[in-house]
């Protein structure tokens, strides 16, 4: 049985963001094949505030990037790819606040969770206009062998460059209890091409860990705990599970939502609760985006907005 040897490539001493990648499994049940990055999960769909300010942390810690490519078999051997970036931490928060905070307005749901009613205005909002929480002062975004982030037309395009690889990219805020919502256009996809989020992630410079929540193009969701990226280990909390509340297929708008309160994670798709999972391994950390190209090489999805309600 081969031994996975993830390599921590480059510590980006002052970059605001961090990326990490791992190969995606080719089977639905839990397996050790899920090495070096978590699999994607569903999104929840709901209305958002139109005048929510973007919160910027002028003292955000430097970020680290690590990649762990691996093959689609259960015991892959990986080689690492470098991540570029040496950008200073911003000292002027006005450089990274959007000039227009008009929110994307998805079709409202008739039932289910409405975070504006439940929690009030969001504390952190990304509308992906001129600037956002994902950009450095020099407007740098990752474009590596594994992942690319681009901002255009008020959307963030997330591309998983390597087939059968899972990839994540952290932004800077660290939170404990929160509701996190991401509105996604699935774009051109198929099968287990997957999109989603990572939360309660590791500190900058440490091997990646956190919880992965993802949707697949074929209408399934998954929830996984990434225990370490060096060496890779992960625990399947919820394997790929089909949900009638996820809009499957290409060019579909889905809203992913996750409520993290202590050891309780409540998962939402388009405003509807789809699962509750208990786990007390990680109590706080950063959040970010996740992508896995399974059916289409270089799968790209479009993030229309990300909102976070701080419940601490």
C-alpha beads as a LAMMPS data file, in Angstrom:
LAMMPS data file: protein, C-alpha beads

312 atoms
311 bonds

1 atom types
1 bond types

-500.0 500.0 xlo xhi
-500.0 500.0 ylo yhi
-500.0 500.0 zlo zhi

Masses

1 110.0

Atoms # bond

1 1 1 0.000 0.000 0.000
2 1 1 1.499 3.339 -1.071
3 1 1 2.197 6.057 1.422
4 1 1 0.833 9.512 0.727
5 1 1 3.586 12.051 1.036
6 1 1 2.039 15.519 0.914
7 1 1 4.562 18.330 0.605
8 1 1 4.128 21.733 2.113
9 1 1 5.430 23.906 -0.696
10 1 1 5.598 27.562 -0.081
11 1 1 4.732 29.647 2.953
12 1 1 3.430 32.922 1.642
13 1 1 4.894 35.172 4.302
14 1 1 2.458 38.006 3.839
15 1 1 -0.286 36.854 1.524
16 1 1 -3.805 37.305 2.874
17 1 1 -5.164 34.057 1.496
18 1 1 -4.249 30.408 1.380
19 1 1 -4.888 27.482 -0.928
20 1 1 -4.766 23.764 -0.511
21 1 1 -5.541 20.904 -2.803
22 1 1 -6.168 17.186 -2.712
23 1 1 -7.382 14.530 -5.155
24 1 1 -11.070 13.698 -5.203
25 1 1 -12.299 10.163 -4.534
26 1 1 -13.962 8.255 -7.304
27 1 1 -16.328 6.256 -5.079
28 1 1 -19.362 7.350 -3.104
29 1 1 -18.826 5.478 0.199
30 1 1 -16.238 6.632 2.756
31 1 1 -12.702 5.570 1.963
32 1 1 -9.090 6.390 2.594
33 1 1 -8.981 7.684 -0.954
34 1 1 -10.037 11.068 0.386
35 1 1 -6.552 12.369 0.877
36 1 1 -5.272 15.923 1.050
37 1 1 -8.449 17.903 0.507
38 1 1 -12.067 17.640 1.314
39 1 1 -14.859 16.934 -1.151
40 1 1 -17.450 19.473 -2.155
41 1 1 -20.956 19.999 -0.816
42 1 1 -24.297 21.785 -1.315
43 1 1 -25.232 25.401 -1.033
44 1 1 -28.214 27.121 0.597
45 1 1 -30.408 29.707 -1.127
46 1 1 -31.830 32.835 0.435
47 1 1 -32.286 36.591 0.278
48 1 1 -29.482 38.820 1.562
49 1 1 -29.031 42.320 2.871
50 1 1 -28.476 44.997 0.233
51 1 1 -26.390 47.325 2.405
52 1 1 -24.169 45.023 4.421
53 1 1 -20.679 46.466 4.977
54 1 1 -17.628 44.397 4.221
55 1 1 -15.519 43.753 7.276
56 1 1 -11.769 43.957 6.752
57 1 1 -9.119 42.893 9.249
58 1 1 -6.069 45.192 8.927
59 1 1 -4.071 42.843 11.150
60 1 1 -4.888 39.663 9.268
61 1 1 -2.173 37.038 9.713
62 1 1 0.062 35.927 6.845
63 1 1 -1.154 32.906 4.940
64 1 1 0.373 29.614 3.913
65 1 1 -0.282 27.582 0.803
66 1 1 0.051 23.840 0.506
67 1 1 -0.868 21.476 -2.277
68 1 1 -1.149 17.713 -2.274
69 1 1 -1.828 16.281 -5.697
70 1 1 -2.819 12.647 -5.734
71 1 1 -4.100 9.953 -8.025
72 1 1 -7.703 8.701 -8.044
73 1 1 -6.825 5.361 -6.479
74 1 1 -7.337 4.749 -2.732
75 1 1 -3.615 5.053 -1.957
76 1 1 -2.250 7.806 -4.154
77 1 1 1.301 9.087 -4.148
78 1 1 1.480 12.809 -4.560
79 1 1 3.933 15.447 -5.641
80 1 1 3.590 19.055 -4.685
81 1 1 3.189 22.181 -6.797
82 1 1 4.293 25.650 -5.666
83 1 1 1.988 28.557 -5.007
84 1 1 3.046 32.055 -5.919
85 1 1 2.663 35.101 -3.754
86 1 1 4.390 37.597 -1.531
87 1 1 2.024 40.447 -0.777
88 1 1 1.875 42.734 2.253
89 1 1 -0.953 42.812 4.776
90 1 1 -3.210 45.821 4.101
91 1 1 -2.955 48.761 6.444
92 1 1 -5.653 50.857 4.770
93 1 1 -9.011 49.093 4.898
94 1 1 -10.533 51.535 2.430
95 1 1 -8.499 49.822 -0.280
96 1 1 -10.543 46.638 0.022
97 1 1 -14.108 47.813 0.591
98 1 1 -16.462 47.427 -2.400
99 1 1 -17.730 50.635 -3.934
100 1 1 -21.156 49.117 -4.554
101 1 1 -22.842 46.884 -1.979
102 1 1 -25.932 45.948 -3.957
103 1 1 -26.556 42.262 -3.356
104 1 1 -27.463 39.544 -5.807
105 1 1 -31.139 38.665 -5.365
106 1 1 -31.941 35.002 -5.940
107 1 1 -35.492 33.768 -6.252
108 1 1 -36.804 33.764 -2.660
109 1 1 -37.850 30.530 -1.020
110 1 1 -41.366 30.201 0.383
111 1 1 -40.283 28.222 3.428
112 1 1 -37.175 27.523 5.426
113 1 1 -34.437 29.638 6.969
114 1 1 -34.171 33.323 6.097
115 1 1 -30.913 34.541 7.724
116 1 1 -31.969 38.187 7.601
117 1 1 -34.963 37.399 9.773
118 1 1 -33.089 34.936 11.974
119 1 1 -29.838 36.857 12.482
120 1 1 -30.246 40.393 11.157
121 1 1 -27.684 42.055 8.849
122 1 1 -24.586 40.054 7.923
123 1 1 -21.305 41.170 9.470
124 1 1 -19.106 40.106 6.538
125 1 1 -20.180 40.329 2.898
126 1 1 -18.418 39.666 -0.381
127 1 1 -20.157 40.974 -3.498
128 1 1 -17.094 40.564 -5.760
129 1 1 -17.009 43.994 -7.266
130 1 1 -13.908 46.203 -7.579
131 1 1 -12.353 44.804 -4.417
132 1 1 -13.171 42.061 -1.935
133 1 1 -11.939 40.182 1.114
134 1 1 -10.182 37.727 -1.225
135 1 1 -7.823 40.276 -2.751
136 1 1 -4.467 41.481 -1.510
137 1 1 -3.590 45.191 -1.699
138 1 1 -2.041 44.448 -5.097
139 1 1 -5.282 42.753 -6.203
140 1 1 -3.599 39.343 -6.338
141 1 1 -5.628 36.140 -6.519
142 1 1 -4.255 32.587 -6.782
143 1 1 -3.504 31.141 -10.206
144 1 1 -1.481 27.982 -9.630
145 1 1 -1.209 24.512 -11.096
146 1 1 -4.132 23.526 -8.876
147 1 1 -6.572 26.407 -8.485
148 1 1 -7.470 29.741 -10.009
149 1 1 -9.672 32.481 -8.588
150 1 1 -10.833 35.344 -10.802
151 1 1 -13.202 38.226 -10.137
152 1 1 -15.194 39.523 -13.092
153 1 1 -18.691 40.869 -13.653
154 1 1 -19.403 40.947 -9.894
155 1 1 -18.682 37.226 -9.503
156 1 1 -15.764 35.148 -8.258
157 1 1 -14.855 32.324 -10.642
158 1 1 -13.337 29.318 -8.866
159 1 1 -11.506 26.791 -11.073
160 1 1 -10.124 23.418 -10.040
161 1 1 -7.359 22.932 -12.578
162 1 1 -6.457 19.306 -11.957
163 1 1 -8.827 16.446 -12.728
164 1 1 -9.884 14.420 -9.682
165 1 1 -8.290 16.925 -7.325
166 1 1 -10.037 18.675 -4.454
167 1 1 -8.835 22.201 -3.816
168 1 1 -9.595 24.847 -1.201
169 1 1 -8.592 28.455 -0.691
170 1 1 -8.929 30.316 2.618
171 1 1 -9.734 33.939 3.213
172 1 1 -8.567 35.682 6.395
173 1 1 -11.463 36.005 8.941
174 1 1 -11.407 33.611 11.920
175 1 1 -14.753 32.821 13.536
176 1 1 -16.247 30.431 16.106
177 1 1 -20.059 30.330 15.824
178 1 1 -21.655 31.693 12.666
179 1 1 -24.023 31.217 9.777
180 1 1 -22.208 31.168 6.434
181 1 1 -24.037 31.453 3.128
182 1 1 -22.747 31.227 -0.440
183 1 1 -24.777 31.772 -3.607
184 1 1 -23.378 29.803 -6.529
185 1 1 -23.973 29.400 -10.255
186 1 1 -22.883 25.833 -11.072
187 1 1 -21.952 26.851 -14.655
188 1 1 -21.079 23.955 -17.005
189 1 1 -20.726 20.814 -14.902
190 1 1 -21.501 17.122 -14.695
191 1 1 -21.484 14.184 -12.294
192 1 1 -19.409 14.844 -9.194
193 1 1 -17.965 18.156 -10.305
194 1 1 -18.288 19.867 -6.957
195 1 1 -18.348 23.283 -5.334
196 1 1 -18.600 24.469 -1.774
197 1 1 -16.865 25.833 1.281
198 1 1 -14.333 25.007 3.956
199 1 1 -14.844 26.364 7.480
200 1 1 -13.193 26.450 10.902
201 1 1 -9.972 26.094 8.985
202 1 1 -6.371 26.042 10.150
203 1 1 -4.270 29.059 11.020
204 1 1 -1.946 30.559 8.459
205 1 1 1.195 28.502 7.999
206 1 1 -0.214 25.315 9.542
207 1 1 -1.152 22.148 7.631
208 1 1 -4.702 22.607 6.436
209 1 1 -7.653 21.324 8.435
210 1 1 -11.333 22.202 8.709
211 1 1 -14.814 21.098 7.671
212 1 1 -15.760 20.721 3.989
213 1 1 -19.351 21.294 2.881
214 1 1 -19.966 20.701 -0.819
215 1 1 -22.583 20.188 -3.543
216 1 1 -22.112 18.107 -6.659
217 1 1 -23.512 18.798 -10.109
218 1 1 -25.720 15.708 -9.861
219 1 1 -27.579 17.059 -6.820
220 1 1 -25.738 15.449 -3.885
221 1 1 -24.120 16.981 -0.805
222 1 1 -21.250 15.944 1.441
223 1 1 -19.807 16.962 4.824
224 1 1 -16.246 15.942 5.683
225 1 1 -13.721 16.775 8.387
226 1 1 -10.264 17.407 7.016
227 1 1 -7.949 16.440 9.868
228 1 1 -4.618 17.257 8.265
229 1 1 -3.086 18.018 4.909
230 1 1 0.394 16.972 6.042
231 1 1 0.089 14.028 6.134
232 1 1 -3.392 13.950 4.696
233 1 1 -6.154 12.449 6.819
234 1 1 -9.902 13.012 6.778
235 1 1 -13.062 11.706 8.397
236 1 1 -16.318 11.214 6.493
237 1 1 -19.082 12.783 8.568
238 1 1 -21.712 12.628 5.816
239 1 1 -20.977 10.806 2.556
240 1 1 -22.455 11.979 -0.748
241 1 1 -26.204 12.132 -0.186
242 1 1 -28.860 13.145 -2.690
243 1 1 -31.215 16.002 -1.802
244 1 1 -34.358 17.170 -3.555
245 1 1 -33.557 20.697 -2.376
246 1 1 -30.384 20.975 -4.466
247 1 1 -30.834 22.161 -8.040
248 1 1 -28.758 19.683 -10.019
249 1 1 -27.236 20.242 -13.447
250 1 1 -25.410 22.977 -15.323
251 1 1 -26.194 26.684 -14.979
252 1 1 -28.152 26.223 -11.772
253 1 1 -28.302 28.756 -8.933
254 1 1 -27.968 27.204 -5.479
255 1 1 -27.564 28.816 -2.097
256 1 1 -25.428 26.882 0.367
257 1 1 -25.862 27.621 4.041
258 1 1 -24.244 26.209 7.158
259 1 1 -24.991 27.086 10.769
260 1 1 -22.037 26.297 13.043
261 1 1 -22.889 26.481 16.749
262 1 1 -20.467 24.704 19.062
263 1 1 -20.403 21.043 18.051
264 1 1 -23.585 21.289 15.946
265 1 1 -23.575 21.871 12.178
266 1 1 -26.895 22.430 10.438
267 1 1 -26.697 22.234 6.649
268 1 1 -29.043 24.069 4.287
269 1 1 -29.766 23.966 0.571
270 1 1 -31.792 26.834 -0.861
271 1 1 -33.188 27.688 2.552
272 1 1 -34.166 24.130 3.439
273 1 1 -32.489 22.119 6.180
274 1 1 -30.920 19.010 4.664
275 1 1 -28.849 17.590 7.547
276 1 1 -27.606 18.077 11.109
277 1 1 -24.189 16.746 12.094
278 1 1 -22.400 16.795 15.459
279 1 1 -18.618 17.047 15.766
280 1 1 -16.445 18.842 18.319
281 1 1 -13.000 18.462 16.751
282 1 1 -12.567 22.067 15.554
283 1 1 -14.250 24.944 17.360
284 1 1 -13.026 27.966 15.367
285 1 1 -11.011 28.978 12.325
286 1 1 -11.037 30.534 8.871
287 1 1 -13.391 29.895 5.977
288 1 1 -12.851 29.594 2.247
289 1 1 -14.016 28.125 -1.053
290 1 1 -13.717 24.547 -2.312
291 1 1 -13.714 23.002 -5.799
292 1 1 -13.270 19.538 -7.265
293 1 1 -13.068 18.789 -10.999
294 1 1 -14.354 15.246 -11.401
295 1 1 -16.282 15.174 -14.681
296 1 1 -14.833 18.198 -16.458
297 1 1 -11.169 19.124 -16.448
298 1 1 -10.753 22.668 -15.199
299 1 1 -14.278 22.814 -13.757
300 1 1 -15.254 26.396 -12.933
301 1 1 -18.170 27.640 -10.874
302 1 1 -19.287 31.205 -10.158
303 1 1 -19.759 32.620 -6.677
304 1 1 -22.249 35.464 -6.689
305 1 1 -21.851 36.402 -3.039
306 1 1 -20.701 35.109 0.323
307 1 1 -22.224 36.377 3.570
308 1 1 -21.310 35.586 7.165
309 1 1 -23.386 36.223 10.278
310 1 1 -21.215 36.239 13.391
311 1 1 -23.068 34.515 16.263
312 1 1 -20.292 34.722 18.891

Bonds

1 1 1 2
2 1 2 3
3 1 3 4
4 1 4 5
5 1 5 6
6 1 6 7
7 1 7 8
8 1 8 9
9 1 9 10
10 1 10 11
11 1 11 12
12 1 12 13
13 1 13 14
14 1 14 15
15 1 15 16
16 1 16 17
17 1 17 18
18 1 18 19
19 1 19 20
20 1 20 21
21 1 21 22
22 1 22 23
23 1 23 24
24 1 24 25
25 1 25 26
26 1 26 27
27 1 27 28
28 1 28 29
29 1 29 30
30 1 30 31
31 1 31 32
32 1 32 33
33 1 33 34
34 1 34 35
35 1 35 36
36 1 36 37
37 1 37 38
38 1 38 39
39 1 39 40
40 1 40 41
41 1 41 42
42 1 42 43
43 1 43 44
44 1 44 45
45 1 45 46
46 1 46 47
47 1 47 48
48 1 48 49
49 1 49 50
50 1 50 51
51 1 51 52
52 1 52 53
53 1 53 54
54 1 54 55
55 1 55 56
56 1 56 57
57 1 57 58
58 1 58 59
59 1 59 60
60 1 60 61
61 1 61 62
62 1 62 63
63 1 63 64
64 1 64 65
65 1 65 66
66 1 66 67
67 1 67 68
68 1 68 69
69 1 69 70
70 1 70 71
71 1 71 72
72 1 72 73
73 1 73 74
74 1 74 75
75 1 75 76
76 1 76 77
77 1 77 78
78 1 78 79
79 1 79 80
80 1 80 81
81 1 81 82
82 1 82 83
83 1 83 84
84 1 84 85
85 1 85 86
86 1 86 87
87 1 87 88
88 1 88 89
89 1 89 90
90 1 90 91
91 1 91 92
92 1 92 93
93 1 93 94
94 1 94 95
95 1 95 96
96 1 96 97
97 1 97 98
98 1 98 99
99 1 99 100
100 1 100 101
101 1 101 102
102 1 102 103
103 1 103 104
104 1 104 105
105 1 105 106
106 1 106 107
107 1 107 108
108 1 108 109
109 1 109 110
110 1 110 111
111 1 111 112
112 1 112 113
113 1 113 114
114 1 114 115
115 1 115 116
116 1 116 117
117 1 117 118
118 1 118 119
119 1 119 120
120 1 120 121
121 1 121 122
122 1 122 123
123 1 123 124
124 1 124 125
125 1 125 126
126 1 126 127
127 1 127 128
128 1 128 129
129 1 129 130
130 1 130 131
131 1 131 132
132 1 132 133
133 1 133 134
134 1 134 135
135 1 135 136
136 1 136 137
137 1 137 138
138 1 138 139
139 1 139 140
140 1 140 141
141 1 141 142
142 1 142 143
143 1 143 144
144 1 144 145
145 1 145 146
146 1 146 147
147 1 147 148
148 1 148 149
149 1 149 150
150 1 150 151
151 1 151 152
152 1 152 153
153 1 153 154
154 1 154 155
155 1 155 156
156 1 156 157
157 1 157 158
158 1 158 159
159 1 159 160
160 1 160 161
161 1 161 162
162 1 162 163
163 1 163 164
164 1 164 165
165 1 165 166
166 1 166 167
167 1 167 168
168 1 168 169
169 1 169 170
170 1 170 171
171 1 171 172
172 1 172 173
173 1 173 174
174 1 174 175
175 1 175 176
176 1 176 177
177 1 177 178
178 1 178 179
179 1 179 180
180 1 180 181
181 1 181 182
182 1 182 183
183 1 183 184
184 1 184 185
185 1 185 186
186 1 186 187
187 1 187 188
188 1 188 189
189 1 189 190
190 1 190 191
191 1 191 192
192 1 192 193
193 1 193 194
194 1 194 195
195 1 195 196
196 1 196 197
197 1 197 198
198 1 198 199
199 1 199 200
200 1 200 201
201 1 201 202
202 1 202 203
203 1 203 204
204 1 204 205
205 1 205 206
206 1 206 207
207 1 207 208
208 1 208 209
209 1 209 210
210 1 210 211
211 1 211 212
212 1 212 213
213 1 213 214
214 1 214 215
215 1 215 216
216 1 216 217
217 1 217 218
218 1 218 219
219 1 219 220
220 1 220 221
221 1 221 222
222 1 222 223
223 1 223 224
224 1 224 225
225 1 225 226
226 1 226 227
227 1 227 228
228 1 228 229
229 1 229 230
230 1 230 231
231 1 231 232
232 1 232 233
233 1 233 234
234 1 234 235
235 1 235 236
236 1 236 237
237 1 237 238
238 1 238 239
239 1 239 240
240 1 240 241
241 1 241 242
242 1 242 243
243 1 243 244
244 1 244 245
245 1 245 246
246 1 246 247
247 1 247 248
248 1 248 249
249 1 249 250
250 1 250 251
251 1 251 252
252 1 252 253
253 1 253 254
254 1 254 255
255 1 255 256
256 1 256 257
257 1 257 258
258 1 258 259
259 1 259 260
260 1 260 261
261 1 261 262
262 1 262 263
263 1 263 264
264 1 264 265
265 1 265 266
266 1 266 267
267 1 267 268
268 1 268 269
269 1 269 270
270 1 270 271
271 1 271 272
272 1 272 273
273 1 273 274
274 1 274 275
275 1 275 276
276 1 276 277
277 1 277 278
278 1 278 279
279 1 279 280
280 1 280 281
281 1 281 282
282 1 282 283
283 1 283 284
284 1 284 285
285 1 285 286
286 1 286 287
287 1 287 288
288 1 288 289
289 1 289 290
290 1 290 291
291 1 291 292
292 1 292 293
293 1 293 294
294 1 294 295
295 1 295 296
296 1 296 297
297 1 297 298
298 1 298 299
299 1 299 300
300 1 300 301
301 1 301 302
302 1 302 303
303 1 303 304
304 1 304 305
305 1 305 306
306 1 306 307
307 1 307 308
308 1 308 309
309 1 309 310
310 1 310 311
311 1 311 312
